[in-house]
Amino acid sequence: MAETTIPPRSFQEILMRLQSYWGAQGCAVLQPYDMEVGAGTFHPATTLRALGPRPWAAAYIQPSRRPTDGRYGENPNRMQHYYQFQVLIKPSPPDLQALYLGSLRAIGIDMDLHDIRFVEDDWESPTLGAWGLGWEVWCDGMEVSQFTYFQQVGGHDCHPVSGELTYGLERLAMYVLGIDHVMDMPFNDPDSPIPLSYGDVFRQTEREYSRWNFDQADTAMLLKHFEDAEAECERILTAPEADSAGRRIVMAHPAYDQCIKASHLFNLLDARGVISVTERQAYIGRVRALAKKCADAFLTTEAGGAEVRT
Amino acid sequence: MPDLLIELFSEEIPARMQARARADLQRLVTDGLVEAGLTYASAGAFSTPRRLVLAVEGLSAESPTLREERKGPKADAPEKAIEGFLRATGLTRDQLETREDKKGAVLFATITRPGRPAPRIVAEVLDAAIRNFPWPKSMRWGTGSLRWVRPLHSILCLLTTEVGAEVVPLDVDGIASGATTRGHRFMAPDEITVTGFDDYAAKLRAAKVMLDPAERAEHIWNDATNRAFAQGLEVVEDRGLLEEVAGLVEWPVVLMGAIGEKFLTLPPEVLQTSMKEHQKFFSVRNPKTGRIEKFVTVANRETADDGATILAGNLKVLSARLSDARFFWENDLRTVGAGGLEDMAAGLSKVTFHNKLGSQADRIARIEAMAHEIAPLVGADPDLAAQAARVAKADLRSEMVGEFPELQGIMGGYYARAEGLPDAVANACKAHYQPLGPSDDVPADPVSVAVALADKLDTLTGFWAIDEKPTGSKDPFALRRAALGVIRLLLGNGVNFNLLPAFVGRFGSWLHQGVAREVVAAADDEGQLRKLYDYVSDKIPPVDPDHFGRIASAHWLSELEGTQFGDLSEFVSAAERLENKAAALSVDLLSFFHDRLKVHLRDAGIRHDVIDACLAMQGSDDLTLLVKRAEALSATLATEDGANLIQGFKRANNILTQAEEKDGVEYSFGADPKFAEGPEETALFTALDAADAAIAPALQAEDFPTAMAAMANLRAPIDAFFEAVQINSDNQILRRNRLNLLSRIRSTCLQVADLTRIEG
């Protein structure tokens, strides 16, 4: 206990403390998904594993990309690439709020001095066909996390219900460390032989990606890739269930990878300003249709809780 | 008499749902108890973010025993019939009673429904209330199937008498009732056992929970205003925010902080909106300067440093938020400085207003044209009104309104002033949206009135043209509010405006464009095209060909589908068909206005038959004129002479109508005073002459009270005439003359309103 009350000194220390805290609570500490996603929710460890009857508990850091939020590294807290910390526990345990508050203590927030509040904020992801009820968590008026009880994913009711926690890591860390501009935040320990700030690590990439996202990305190519991903997703899911050796293998995850791709490509197209207001809804609907089919497929697999004949 | 205490303890209930949840819990439980035969003295419901509470006092300990007597078959009825009766009553044969009836021996059953103890009833009622609770949005959690607004953790359910407290046993989806609760999440999280409501409220207070939301709100407001007052400041009142904040805390602690100097130049509305929307802060104003200088935030706990850390954290968030707001403000001012609001509005061509009604820019162009046209009617300079219409919605493209949509119009006003536009134009930015509801102010500045009218009339004619009218309770485009806005603008400013031609012109110009396009498609050569086009242009003058056509034609053209324009006559008939539709739509829209006007006037105490009587007159599409008539008529009907005049008029009208039907003629040849027999008949001639002489100039001046007063003066001579004179005289000359005299009464009395429609 004494150790956790020592204030953290760097961004990475906060990340590591969250990992070890949730690991100690029994979560499998996973690694980031190796694809470009807009939020930690897209990781199949959340989207797909929230489906079906089998219990699940996972925690992971997920680098997230939101091309439209790029600000060339100049905005104090907006970036096209940032980190989320994600926890998903199914079924949601009765003391999830208390467990969550424990994680804030673990990163050095003193509950006796701060004002923590659970303020209504219902979550919905039109691209994933998912929604849930919960709160945004406020610490002294600042939103530090999103807390959601999943009710539906990919159009399917969640039974049992998963509890999902999402921490916006940069913002939370800036608050804990008392930093005003994200690029000034110590990434590793400031007393290290080579101290690195968040800006040392990411300022260059923010500039480069902002330019590419907004001005350079080849929209014709992106559009084609979107259509390719969409077609491949459909093809994978309509392939015969039995492979050449007669084994029944439903390829829900490879199909879902294509859905993730389509979603990110849509975000890139959006950042390039080539999608009109009316088209937007249509694109979101196309990604949602893929997510829904992947969810349907996952539920027919063993991991999805189906009784699988061998 | 036991007292009942119920507490449903859950994770944080959204603040906005608490008031209704309190009422629902009280209704569901007390209704259930009463339905089951219990009575109670009083009940009260409370809530905090984590609990929903009901206290019922003076509950009866059990429901009364009920006896019901039921008549059965005859004693000698077939066995089957008796068996059926036994089954229905749940009794045995020997429990039945045999009584002698007129028809012989009949079986009677006395069914006794024993009273049930309160705990059993309470358990059933509460179980049903929890399972059927009407949350606006509810959820499941864990592995359960129960739905609640957020996970439900415990149920406290106690019946308390002088003897002691007893837990009412129930189990809802694995949550068993008990006598325990918990205090404040951080300041007193331990379990508390309670014995009744007073004990509960006192122990909660000791555990840093203020149970009553009204008390929390009062505490917040008093503390906030006292602190502000001590510094010569005042808290900006906001009841909605106060209720919300009271629903977010169990133990309110008021903290006041100062807004950074560099943000004080922001408009007060921006400070107020940003602080309220993002952080639920109250604004604190300096009454001398009107500036917002400080804020009040409400924490949910006491701390060892008296809230210093909490306040510092909140200030930091505020600073980030206001930096954003200042960034938007400065960017917007820069945009306006470079190209003015008209430049800012340019981007509105890319914003869709409605897919059948075009972009916001199309809409603004229509409003501009109409404002220019209406301006002289409301005493505004047409060019100024047009300019105001062009810029009034420009702020929809500003960064500030992008962030805070509720600041639309307000920001436009600031930016217009920054650009140096005339005051009348700047004011119209906000005022043209008004009145926003029945209690909102009606603009009076002529330029604002012109743009406000044009804005609302464009919306109404537009949605009418594409068949998107309100139905029942559905009014997604707030067309009823728009119509009421037009009514209040016209009446409030005494504007005489004939709506019908304006509607016809508007619909007609849309038609014109649709038809014209069809002509282009149909004509084989330039000469024919020109001829057809001229024909239509002549019939339906275009108002603004640049905009209407593009927008409306797609919809209107469906009317022309399948028509082959082989020659002029086919084309003419198509054009006429559309013209008829325009006329029908205009009448329909006008009657929508009349319906709204009736509702509006009913609230002002004017009867519907009075309005109907006035609607029947010419020019009823001028609502200001219509209301003047209605008010004069209503005032006259309230006098004795007025009420009796109606009786006299109706008598005259009935006799005349019957005679006209019988004789098959219309008695409108004019009565001749030389055939008048008695003084009463002569007096009526004189009185009618006097009335007509007074009414004509009064009507000319739209002075309806004077006209009605002159009419009311006829009451005595009409009454005296009917008293003394027999209409249906044997002398046909006299009879005809008298019927013609009645006809004069009718025509004189129908000049302000159609009195035949007055009831009673």
Chai-1 contact restraints between the chains, C-beta under 6 A:
chainA,res_idxA,chainB,res_idxB,connection_type,confidence,min_distance_angstrom,max_distance_angstrom,comment,restraint_id
A,P91,B,G142,contact,1.0,0.0,6.0,A-B,restraint_1
A,P91,B,T143,contact,1.0,0.0,6.0,A-B,restraint_2
A,S92,B,W141,contact,1.0,0.0,6.0,A-B,restraint_3
A,S92,B,G142,contact,1.0,0.0,6.0,A-B,restraint_4
A,M111,B,F186,contact,1.0,0.0,6.0,A-B,restraint_5
A,L113,B,T303,contact,1.0,0.0,6.0,A-B,restraint_6
A,L113,B,T309,contact,1.0,0.0,6.0,A-B,restraint_7
A,D115,B,A299,contact,1.0,0.0,6.0,A-B,restraint_8
A,D115,B,N300,contact,1.0,0.0,6.0,A-B,restraint_9
A,D115,B,R301,contact,1.0,0.0,6.0,A-B,restraint_10
A,D115,B,I310,contact,1.0,0.0,6.0,A-B,restraint_11
A,F118,B,E12,contact,1.0,0.0,6.0,A-B,restraint_12
A,E120,B,P14,contact,1.0,0.0,6.0,A-B,restraint_13
A,L133,B,M139,contact,1.0,0.0,6.0,A-B,restraint_14
A,D140,B,I310,contact,1.0,0.0,6.0,A-B,restraint_15
A,D140,B,G313,contact,1.0,0.0,6.0,A-B,restraint_16
A,D140,B,N314,contact,1.0,0.0,6.0,A-B,restraint_17
A,G141,B,Q279,contact,1.0,0.0,6.0,A-B,restraint_18
A,G141,B,N314,contact,1.0,0.0,6.0,A-B,restraint_19
A,G141,B,V317,contact,1.0,0.0,6.0,A-B,restraint_20
A,M142,B,V317,contact,1.0,0.0,6.0,A-B,restraint_21
A,Y149,B,M139,contact,1.0,0.0,6.0,A-B,restraint_22
A,Y149,B,W141,contact,1.0,0.0,6.0,A-B,restraint_23
A,Q151,B,M139,contact,1.0,0.0,6.0,A-B,restraint_24
A,P160,B,T143,contact,1.0,0.0,6.0,A-B,restraint_25
A,V161,B,R140,contact,1.0,0.0,6.0,A-B,restraint_26
A,V161,B,W141,contact,1.0,0.0,6.0,A-B,restraint_27
